[in-house]
Amino acid sequence: MKKLLAVVLSAIVLAGCSTSSRTTETTDDNGTDEVTLDGTTAVFDEATNKYLIEDGATLRFGTDDDNYGAAIVALWDETYPEHAGAVEYINNGAAGAADLLAEQQGEYPDVFFAIDGEVPRNEAHLLAFDEHLASKVQSNSIDTFYNSANRNNQTVYAPMTYDGMAFIWNKTMLETLGLDTTDADGDNLADAFDTWEEIFALAQDWQTDRPVYKDKNLNVVFPMTLENQWSDYHHLTSMGWEIFKDNDPLNPGYDDPKLAEGMQFILDAKEAKISVEESGIVTPAESMIWRWDDVLNNELSPFGLVGTWMDVEAAQETTGSEFVISALPTYKGNNQTPFVKTKGYVISAYTQYRSAANALVDLLYSDAGFQAMVDNSSYAPSLVDNTTIAPDMEDDGVQASFSNGFKYNYPEPQLTLPNAPAVKAMDVYYSFISDAEKAVYSGDSSIEDAITKLVSDSDAWYEANNVE
């Protein structure tokens, strides 16, 4: 017997909005219910397992990939033929999208892609999901990524895909150089190079016998950065350090001994000469900048990091080399934990069609929706291992490799300062960590002195920024 679940969602409605109304009568054990679809109510029909759509509803759907956007529009038309044409997509990117809500309001997409870090401080402009949709999202999301953006016992964000960096290595280059790439344990890392100690040993060997690959001297084994705080984080975690481990926005944990121990990785990498100039001198601190794209596109080195936004398949086609994505090698037996974010969907609080908007997110967060994402973009789905809505992916494909490569990654904390909720607590990390790293690498400071200054600078930053 049909039963309608009607939930009036609490959010801001623009004054003067015109919405379409429809009254639906259904009979259940208690008699006749009337549900009015006037744009302010989300109605889920358990008999059809779909949300009802308001008459005349139109939705703008924001994403950052044209192929994916077009695929979702086609999927909507197929799923809701009586409302075909009701959804259009626009490519508005993801970074910082939620910041525009306060200004754009009704002109902004009803449903759009956003980075998880933008969600908490823009929550006032987002619509809480209906109970059915919220339950589905929460039960299929990895807790750490779900909790990073959803607060106050309500669901406003559906994590869909990863946004981060994993380890990558050039299998063709290593084999051409006569090196063993056997992966007996199936972890996507060559057994001969699944620890940083083994990679450092290779770098030292290259100092006496510089290899040549495709008519170029190989001067770099791994182009570690000291100026890109996002990708730098992995080597700081070498001995188990986690920033804001206690979830206290006023305590990044710089005085944790594990940070000092982890910084030894920087000195070990320098001593091994993992990056040298053509002259053979160790690459100076100021030149240890972002070179990850060169690993992929110009084959700078056999090992590097790769971002989810990089086109690995195109690079393989262009270079003729096979690249393999994995989790990072271990250091002193420990797994490093690079940062990772998620991208996912939110509903604007200013939408005029709440039931249709919930229907669209429900479709995006479904078997067919995830399959459309996987088939039409490079995105790797972010879902729990035992999910019932897992899309089909090639076991050895780029997307599956990224998903496996993120197994130890750490969600970037989405904390704000207690007296200044518009200020991200992570700014204390981005403001000073590079100076500490470069001071240690260049020999201008000991690890202990560098951390002492890091703590002092951070304390001053809090004093200046944690104010009402």
HUNOR-V496570 format. One record per backbone hydrogen bond with DSSP energy under -1.0 kcal/mol. CO is the residue of the C=O (numbers start at 1). NH is the residue of the N-H. E is the energy in kcal/mol with one decimal. If there is no record, write none. Layout:
# HUNOR-V496570
[[CO NH E] [CO NH E]]
This chain:
# HUNOR-V496570
[[3 46 -1.7] [5 44 -2.5] [7 42 -2.0] [14 17 -1.6] [22 37 -4.3] [24 35 -2.1] [26 33 -2.6] [28 31 -2.1] [31 28 -2.9] [33 26 -1.8] [35 24 -2.8] [36 38 -1.2] [39 354 -1.6] [42 7 -2.3] [43 52 -2.7] [44 5 -2.7] [45 49 -1.7] [45 50 -1.3] [50 45 -3.2] [54 57 -1.9] [59 88 -2.2] [60 110 -1.5] [60 111 -1.8] [61 90 -2.5] [62 113 -1.8] [63 92 -1.7] [63 93 -1.1] [65 69 -2.7] [66 70 -2.5] [67 71 -2.0] [68 72 -2.1] [69 73 -2.0] [70 74 -2.1] [71 75 -2.2] [72 76 -2.6] [73 77 -2.3] [74 78 -1.9] [75 79 -2.4] [76 80 -3.3] [80 83 -2.3] [81 84 -1.4] [83 86 -2.0] [86 59 -3.2] [88 61 -3.0] [90 63 -2.2] [94 97 -1.9] [96 99 -1.1] [97 100 -1.5] [98 101 -1.6] [100 104 -3.2] [101 105 -2.5] [104 107 -2.5] [105 108 -2.2] [110 348 -2.9] [111 62 -3.0] [112 346 -1.8] [114 344 -2.3] [115 118 -2.1] [116 119 -1.4] [119 122 -1.7] [120 123 -1.1] [122 125 -2.1] [123 126 -2.0] [125 349 -2.6] [130 134 -3.0] [131 135 -2.3] [132 136 -1.9] [133 137 -2.5] [134 138 -2.5] [135 139 -2.2] [136 140 -1.1] [140 384 -1.9] [142 146 -2.6] [143 147 -3.2] [146 150 -1.8] [151 154 -1.5] [155 129 -3.5] [158 345 -1.7] [160 382 -2.3] [161 343 -2.5] [163 341 -2.6] [164 308 -2.0] [166 306 -2.5] [167 326 -2.4] [168 304 -2.0] [169 171 -1.1] [169 324 -2.6] [170 174 -2.1] [171 175 -2.3] [172 176 -2.4] [173 177 -1.8] [174 179 -2.8] [175 178 -1.5] [182 191 -3.1] [190 193 -2.2] [194 330 -1.8] [195 199 -1.5] [196 200 -3.0] [197 201 -1.9] [198 202 -1.7] [199 203 -2.1] [200 204 -2.0] [201 205 -2.1] [202 206 -1.9] [204 207 -1.0] [205 208 -1.2] [205 209 -1.1] [211 218 -2.5] [213 216 -1.2] [216 213 -2.8] [219 276 -1.9] [221 303 -1.4] [222 224 -2.1] [228 232 -2.4] [229 233 -1.1] [232 235 -1.2] [233 237 -1.1] [235 238 -1.1] [237 240 -2.4] [242 245 -1.0] [244 247 -2.0] [248 251 -2.2] [252 244 -1.2] [253 256 -1.5] [256 259 -2.0] [257 261 -2.3] [258 262 -2.0] [259 263 -2.0] [261 264 -1.0] [262 265 -1.9] [264 268 -2.6] [265 269 -2.6] [266 270 -2.0] [267 271 -2.6] [268 272 -2.0] [269 274 -1.7] [274 221 -3.3] [274 222 -1.4] [275 283 -2.4] [277 280 -1.8] [281 277 -3.0] [284 287 -1.6] [285 288 -1.6] [287 289 -2.0] [288 226 -2.8] [291 295 -1.1] [292 296 -1.3] [293 297 -3.1] [294 298 -1.3] [294 300 -1.6] [302 170 -2.4] [304 168 -2.3] [306 166 -2.3] [307 310 -1.9] [310 312 -1.3] [311 315 -1.8] [312 316 -2.3] [313 317 -1.9] [314 318 -2.4] [315 319 -2.8] [316 320 -2.0] [322 171 -1.6] [322 172 -1.1] [324 169 -2.2] [326 167 -2.1] [330 196 -3.3] [331 334 -1.9] [334 331 -2.3] [338 410 -3.5] [340 412 -1.3] [341 163 -2.7] [342 116 -2.5] [343 160 -2.7] [343 161 -2.2] [344 114 -2.5] [345 158 -2.0] [346 112 -1.9] [347 127 -2.8] [348 351 -1.5] [353 357 -2.2] [354 358 -2.3] [355 359 -2.1] [356 360 -2.1] [357 361 -2.1] [358 362 -2.5] [359 363 -1.8] [360 364 -2.5] [361 365 -2.6] [366 370 -3.0] [367 371 -2.3] [368 372 -2.2] [369 373 -1.7] [370 374 -2.6] [371 375 -2.7] [372 376 -1.3] [380 162 -1.5] [384 387 -1.5] [394 397 -1.7] [397 401 -2.2] [398 402 -2.4] [399 403 -2.2] [400 404 -2.2] [401 405 -2.4] [402 406 -1.3] [404 407 -1.5] [406 409 -1.3] [410 340 -1.6] [415 425 -2.6] [420 423 -2.6] [423 417 -2.1] [424 427 -1.4] [425 428 -1.8] [426 429 -1.1] [426 430 -2.1] [427 431 -1.6] [429 433 -2.0] [432 436 -1.5] [433 437 -2.3] [434 438 -2.7] [435 439 -1.9] [436 440 -1.8] [437 441 -2.7] [438 442 -2.5] [439 444 -1.2] [439 445 -1.6] [446 450 -2.5] [447 451 -2.2] [448 452 -2.1] [449 453 -2.2] [450 454 -2.0] [451 455 -2.6] [452 456 -2.1] [453 457 -3.0] [454 458 -2.1] [455 459 -2.5] [456 460 -1.9] [457 461 -1.9] [458 462 -2.6] [459 463 -2.1] [460 464 -1.7] [461 465 -2.1] [462 466 -2.9] [465 467 -2.0]]
